[in-house]
Amino acid sequence: MLVRDAATAGGPALEVCMLRRHLNSDFVGGAYVFPGGKVDDADRTGLAEEACVGRSDAVASDMLGTPSGGLAFWVAALRECFEEAGVLLAYPEGVGPGGALVDVSAPSVRRRLAALRVELNAGSVGFLEACRSEGLCLAVDRVHYFSHWITPEPAPKRYDTRFFVTALPPGQIPVHDDHETTDTVWVQPTEALERARAGEFDIIFPTIKNLEAISRFSTSAELLAAAAAVGRVPTVLPRVVADERGFRILLPGDPGYDDAVGPSSGTTPASTSDLGDIIRTIGADGRGGTRS
């Protein structure tokens, strides 16, 4: 979740960047999502720690509750943010955590990064290798782990998805890639939720819940400070249950969640297509892996 503060009559207001998935996508086509995608094998190479500033693999893995390889999720989040939205969080070589990010004010730098993005999306260069050749180190210290969603068991295709949050770097403007995504919007979380309820904004269930979570904060600084202070992010595994009224989504803490094991084998008024629609809304992200 890439966030910034917008100037409004009432003062600064938190906005989040969302990209619209191509209508022909095989999953949630036309839906608005956060920049992101799956963790690639190339994100897990030995170059990861060399290319990252502010967080080791051991620390990242502990935060995610994995034995090792946790830093790859931060690498993937930053890579996808650059590939899909054209935003790069990186320090010039030699700059430590909290320092000044790469300066994109010079036209030559913007042109070089735009060309690098094309090369990455074409698969002609690897992200970590490109960072090393360009003298850049990924600013993983500025990216905070926010939530963890797993698609429920009835789904034929399941995703294990980590969401992250970071602030838009100064001077950078997100632009969709015109391939996987076709539109870029900055929107206040409450507005996105209102437009979704009105049927004007197609977003899936985990996106809705993350928007609800960040809508509690007035500014990006408040949100990032809260995210940085979280010691352990809980895993959310929705459960889909059937009763006389049809299928329902239960979240941890909801009445009946601990006893729910998924749709019963008995006959219910809901059809298989109804279940498919429910699963679609809680499909985590449609691409799996990690979301930034």
C-alpha positions as CSV (number, residue, x, y, z in Angstrom):
1,M,0.0,0.0,0.0
2,L,1.7,3.1,-1.3
3,V,0.4,6.1,0.7
4,R,0.8,9.9,0.7
5,D,-0.9,13.0,2.2
6,A,-3.2,15.1,0.1
7,A,-3.9,18.8,0.9
8,T,-7.6,19.3,1.8
9,A,-9.5,22.2,3.3
10,G,-9.5,20.4,6.6
11,G,-5.7,19.8,6.5
12,P,-3.6,16.8,5.2
13,A,-5.6,13.6,4.4
14,L,-4.3,10.1,3.9
15,E,-4.5,8.8,0.3
16,V,-3.6,5.4,-1.1
17,C,-2.5,4.5,-4.6
18,M,-4.6,1.9,-6.4
19,L,-4.2,0.3,-9.8
20,R,-7.0,-1.2,-11.9
21,R,-6.3,-4.7,-13.2
22,H,-6.8,-5.3,-16.9
23,L,-10.3,-6.3,-17.8
24,N,-8.9,-9.5,-19.5
25,S,-7.1,-10.6,-16.4
26,D,-7.9,-14.2,-15.5
27,F,-8.8,-13.2,-11.9
28,V,-10.7,-10.1,-10.7
29,G,-10.3,-8.4,-14.0
30,G,-11.2,-4.7,-13.7
31,A,-10.8,-4.7,-9.9
32,Y,-8.7,-2.0,-8.1
33,V,-5.7,-3.4,-6.2
34,F,-2.5,-2.3,-4.6
35,P,0.7,-2.7,-6.5
36,G,2.1,-6.1,-6.0
37,G,2.4,-9.7,-7.1
38,K,4.2,-13.0,-6.3
39,V,7.6,-13.6,-4.8
40,D,9.9,-14.8,-7.6
41,D,12.9,-17.2,-7.1
42,A,15.2,-14.3,-8.2
43,D,14.0,-12.3,-5.1
44,R,15.5,-15.0,-2.9
45,T,19.0,-15.0,-4.2
46,G,22.1,-14.3,-2.2
47,L,22.1,-10.8,-3.6
48,A,19.1,-9.8,-1.5
49,E,20.9,-8.9,1.7
50,E,23.7,-7.1,-0.4
51,A,21.0,-5.1,-2.2
52,C,18.9,-4.1,0.8
53,V,19.5,-1.5,3.5
54,G,17.9,-1.5,7.0
55,R,16.7,-5.0,7.4
56,S,18.5,-8.4,7.4
57,D,17.0,-11.7,6.2
58,A,17.0,-12.9,9.8
59,V,15.0,-9.9,11.0
60,A,12.6,-10.1,8.1
61,S,12.1,-13.8,8.6
62,D,11.4,-13.4,12.3
63,M,8.8,-10.7,11.5
64,L,7.0,-13.0,9.0
65,G,7.3,-16.0,11.2
66,T,9.3,-18.0,8.7
67,P,12.6,-19.9,9.2
68,S,14.4,-18.0,6.5
69,G,13.9,-16.1,3.2
70,G,11.8,-13.4,4.7
71,L,13.7,-10.6,3.0
72,A,12.5,-11.8,-0.4
73,F,9.0,-10.6,0.5
74,W,10.4,-7.0,0.9
75,V,12.3,-7.4,-2.3
76,A,9.2,-8.6,-4.2
77,A,7.1,-5.7,-2.8
78,L,9.6,-3.1,-3.9
79,R,10.2,-4.8,-7.3
80,E,6.5,-5.1,-8.0
81,C,6.0,-1.5,-6.9
82,F,8.5,-0.4,-9.5
83,E,7.4,-2.7,-12.3
84,E,3.7,-2.0,-11.9
85,A,3.6,1.6,-10.7
86,G,7.1,3.0,-11.6
87,V,7.9,3.9,-8.1
88,L,11.4,2.9,-6.7
89,L,12.3,3.1,-3.1
90,A,16.1,3.0,-3.1
91,Y,19.1,4.7,-1.6
92,P,22.2,5.7,-3.6
93,E,25.1,3.4,-2.8
94,G,26.7,4.3,0.5
95,V,23.6,6.0,2.0
96,G,22.4,4.3,5.2
97,P,18.9,3.7,6.6
98,G,16.8,6.8,7.0
99,G,19.0,8.8,4.5
100,A,17.9,10.6,1.4
101,L,16.3,8.4,-1.3
102,V,17.5,8.4,-4.9
103,D,17.0,11.9,-6.4
104,V,14.7,11.6,-9.5
105,S,14.5,15.3,-10.2
106,A,17.1,15.2,-13.0
107,P,15.5,14.3,-16.4
108,S,18.4,11.9,-17.1
109,V,17.7,9.9,-14.0
110,R,13.9,9.7,-14.8
111,R,14.7,8.5,-18.3
112,R,17.1,5.9,-17.0
113,L,14.6,4.6,-14.5
114,A,11.9,4.5,-17.1
115,A,14.1,2.5,-19.4
116,L,15.1,0.2,-16.6
117,R,11.4,-0.5,-15.8
118,V,10.8,-1.4,-19.4
119,E,13.8,-3.8,-19.3
120,L,12.5,-5.4,-16.1
121,N,9.0,-5.9,-17.4
122,A,10.4,-7.4,-20.5
123,G,12.4,-9.9,-18.4
124,S,15.7,-8.8,-20.0
125,V,17.3,-7.9,-16.7
126,G,16.9,-9.0,-13.0
127,F,15.8,-6.6,-10.4
128,L,18.6,-7.2,-7.9
129,E,21.2,-7.2,-10.6
130,A,19.8,-4.0,-12.0
131,C,20.0,-2.3,-8.6
132,R,23.7,-3.4,-8.2
133,S,24.6,-2.2,-11.7
134,E,22.9,1.2,-11.0
135,G,24.5,1.6,-7.7
136,L,21.2,1.5,-5.7
137,C,20.3,-0.2,-2.5
138,L,16.6,-1.1,-1.7
139,A,15.1,1.0,1.2
140,V,13.5,-1.9,2.9
141,D,13.7,-0.1,6.2
142,R,10.9,2.2,4.9
143,V,8.5,-0.7,4.1
144,H,6.4,-2.0,7.0
145,Y,4.7,-5.4,7.2
146,F,1.0,-4.7,7.7
147,S,-1.3,-7.8,7.3
148,H,-1.3,-11.4,6.2
149,W,-4.3,-13.1,4.4
150,I,-4.7,-16.7,3.3
151,T,-7.5,-17.8,0.9
152,P,-10.0,-20.2,2.6
153,E,-9.9,-23.9,2.0
154,P,-12.9,-24.3,-0.3
155,A,-11.1,-22.3,-3.0
156,P,-9.7,-24.3,-5.9
157,K,-6.8,-21.9,-6.1
158,R,-5.4,-20.4,-2.9
159,Y,-3.0,-17.6,-2.1
160,D,-0.8,-16.8,0.9
161,T,-0.6,-13.0,0.8
162,R,1.4,-10.5,2.8
163,F,0.5,-6.8,2.6
164,F,3.0,-4.0,3.2
165,V,2.8,-0.2,3.6
166,T,5.2,2.6,2.6
167,A,5.1,6.3,1.8
168,L,5.4,7.6,-1.8
169,P,9.1,8.8,-2.2
170,P,9.5,12.6,-2.9
171,G,9.3,13.6,-6.6
172,Q,8.0,10.2,-7.9
173,I,4.6,9.8,-9.6
174,P,3.0,6.3,-9.9
175,V,2.0,5.3,-13.4
176,H,0.3,2.0,-14.3
177,D,2.1,-0.3,-16.7
178,D,-0.7,-0.5,-19.4
179,H,-0.3,-4.2,-19.4
180,E,-1.4,-5.9,-16.2
181,T,-2.9,-2.6,-15.0
182,T,-4.8,0.1,-16.9
183,D,-5.5,2.9,-14.5
184,T,-3.9,4.7,-11.5
185,V,-5.9,6.5,-8.9
186,W,-5.1,8.2,-5.6
187,V,-8.0,7.8,-3.3
188,Q,-8.8,8.4,0.4
189,P,-9.6,5.0,2.0
190,T,-13.1,6.0,3.1
191,E,-13.9,7.3,-0.4
192,A,-12.8,4.0,-1.9
193,L,-15.0,2.1,0.5
194,E,-18.0,4.4,-0.2
195,R,-17.5,4.0,-4.0
196,A,-17.3,0.2,-3.5
197,R,-20.6,0.1,-1.6
198,A,-22.1,2.2,-4.4
199,G,-20.9,-0.3,-7.0
200,E,-18.6,2.2,-8.6
201,F,-15.3,0.7,-7.5
202,D,-14.6,-3.0,-7.8
203,I,-12.4,-4.2,-4.9
204,I,-12.2,-7.6,-3.3
205,F,-12.6,-8.6,0.4
206,P,-9.0,-8.4,1.7
207,T,-8.5,-5.0,-0.1
208,I,-11.7,-3.8,1.6
209,K,-10.4,-4.9,5.0
210,N,-7.0,-3.3,4.5
211,L,-8.7,-0.1,3.4
212,E,-10.8,-0.2,6.5
213,A,-7.7,-0.7,8.6
214,I,-5.8,2.3,7.2
215,S,-8.9,4.5,7.2
216,R,-8.4,4.9,11.0
217,F,-5.4,7.1,10.4
218,S,-5.5,10.8,9.4
219,T,-2.0,11.0,7.9
220,S,0.6,8.8,6.4
221,A,3.0,9.5,9.2
222,E,0.5,8.2,11.8
223,L,-0.1,5.1,9.7
224,L,3.6,4.3,9.2
225,A,4.4,4.9,12.8
226,A,1.7,2.5,13.9
227,A,2.8,-0.1,11.3
228,A,6.4,0.2,12.4
229,A,5.4,-0.4,16.1
230,V,3.5,-3.7,15.5
231,G,5.4,-6.6,17.0
232,R,3.6,-9.5,15.4
233,V,1.1,-9.4,12.5
234,P,-1.7,-12.0,12.9
235,T,-2.7,-14.3,10.0
236,V,-6.2,-13.9,8.7
237,L,-7.7,-17.1,7.3
238,P,-11.4,-16.5,6.4
239,R,-13.8,-19.4,6.6
240,V,-16.8,-19.9,4.3
241,V,-19.7,-21.7,6.0
242,A,-23.2,-22.6,4.7
243,D,-26.5,-22.4,6.6
244,E,-30.1,-22.0,5.7
245,R,-29.5,-18.5,4.3
246,G,-26.6,-19.5,2.0
247,F,-22.8,-19.0,2.3
248,R,-21.2,-16.6,4.8
249,I,-17.7,-15.4,5.4
250,L,-16.3,-15.7,8.9
251,L,-13.2,-14.0,10.2
252,P,-11.1,-15.0,13.3
253,G,-13.0,-13.7,16.3
254,D,-16.5,-14.0,14.7
255,P,-19.0,-16.2,16.5
256,G,-18.8,-19.7,15.2
257,Y,-15.4,-19.3,13.5
258,D,-13.6,-21.9,15.6
259,D,-16.2,-24.5,14.8
260,A,-16.5,-23.7,11.1
261,V,-14.9,-26.2,8.7
262,G,-16.3,-24.8,5.4
263,P,-19.5,-25.4,3.5
264,S,-21.5,-28.4,4.7
265,S,-22.2,-31.4,2.4
266,G,-25.9,-30.9,2.8
267,T,-28.2,-29.1,0.4
268,T,-28.4,-25.4,0.8
269,P,-30.3,-22.7,-1.1
270,A,-26.9,-21.4,-2.4
271,S,-25.5,-22.8,-5.6
272,T,-22.0,-23.7,-6.6
273,S,-21.8,-20.5,-8.5
274,D,-22.8,-18.6,-5.4
275,L,-19.8,-20.2,-3.6
276,G,-17.6,-19.3,-6.5
277,D,-18.6,-15.7,-6.2
278,I,-17.9,-15.7,-2.4
279,I,-14.5,-17.3,-3.0
280,R,-13.7,-14.7,-5.7
281,T,-14.3,-11.9,-3.1
282,I,-11.8,-13.4,-0.7
283,G,-9.1,-14.5,-3.2
284,A,-6.4,-12.5,-1.4
285,D,-5.0,-10.8,-4.4
286,G,-5.4,-12.9,-7.6
287,R,-1.7,-13.3,-8.1
288,G,-0.5,-14.6,-4.9
289,G,2.8,-14.0,-3.1
290,T,3.0,-10.6,-1.6
291,R,1.3,-7.2,-2.0
292,S,3.0,-3.9,-1.3
